[in-house]
C-alpha cells in the first residue's frame, strides 16, 4: 500500500520518505529500486494535483522574473508598433527647400561675383592638385577638431574648463592657439613630424573652444549647421576657383577691418551694461550676420590665395605647403559653423 502511494506522490515527496521506505522494505537496495521505478511513471508531474507545496514555494521568483520579461517585451512591441512614423512628405519638402537654397546661392554668387571667368578656360592641373591637397588637409583638420571636442565632452574636460576662471581659460587658450598656429606656419614643410605635431596642437586648441558650444546644442541642430556651413563654403569656394585670376585678392584689407569690427562687437556684452538692450541686440546681430559675411568673404579670398600660391610654387618661388593653406580655411569653417549654430538655436528658442 505504501508503494502505491509513493508512485502518486511524485519524486519530491518520495525523497522525503526514503527513511521510512528503508525501514519498511527488506533493505537499502529495495528502496533504491522503488525510487527508480517510480520516477518514469509520474506523467502528471506539473499538474496542480501532484505538485507539492515545496515546489510551489520555489517557483514564484522565477515566474515573476519571467512575467516581468514578458511584460517588458510586450510593452516594447506595443511601443514600437505605436510610435508615430516620420512624415516622408515633410522630409522631402525640407530636402527640396535645402537644395533650392544651395542652388539659388550658387546662381546668385555666379551672377553677381563671377561674371568674369578665368582667361585660361579653367584651372591647370598643378593648381587643381594643390587646391585638392589643401581641401583634404582642411577636412582632416576639421575631423580632428570634431573628434577631439567629442572626446573632451566624454571625459568631462569641457566641464572642468567651464567651471574654471573664464579669463584664465580664454587668455591661455588664445595664447596657445596663436602660438601653435605661428609655429606651424614657421616650420618648413619638409619637416613633417614637428609641423604636423604643431598642427595637431592647433586643432586641439580649436576643439577646446568649440566643445562648450557642442555641449549645449542638440546633435540634430549641429548636423544642420554643419551641412549649411559646408554648402555655403562649397558655393563660395567654387566661385573663387572659377573666377578670374587674382580677382578677389584685393579684399584682404577690407576683410581684416570687418573682422576687427566683428571681434569688438563680440566683446560688447562684457563692457556694456545690461540695460542697453538695443545696443546689445545690435552688437549681437553684427556678431552673427556680419561675421557670416566677413568669413564668407575670407573663404573667397583664401581660395584665390591658394591658387596664387600654387602658381608661385609651380614657378619655384615658394614651396608647396597645404598645411599652412588649410589653417585659414579651417578658421573660416569654424567661424561660420559657430554662427550657424547660434542662429539655429535662436530660431529654435523663438518657436518654443
Buried (B, 14 or more C-beta within 10 A) or exposed (E): EEEEEBBBBBBBBBEEBBEEBBEEBEEEEBBBEBBEEBEEEBEEEEEEEBBEEEBEEEEEEEEEEEEEEEEEEEEEEEEEEEEEEEEEEEEEEEEEEBEEEBEEBBEEBBEEBBEEEBEEEEBBEEBBBBBEBBBEBBBBBBEBBBEBBBBBBEEEBBBEBEEEEEEEBEEBBEEBBEBBBEBBBEBEEEEEEEBBBBBBBBBBBBBBBBBBBBEEBEEEBBEBBBEBBBBBBBBBBBBBBBBBBEBBEEBBEEBEEBBEBBEEBBEBBEEEEEEBEEEBEEBBEBBBEBBBEBBBBBBBBBBBBBBBBBBEBBEEEEEBBBBBBBBBBBBBBBBBBBBBBBBBBEEEEEEE
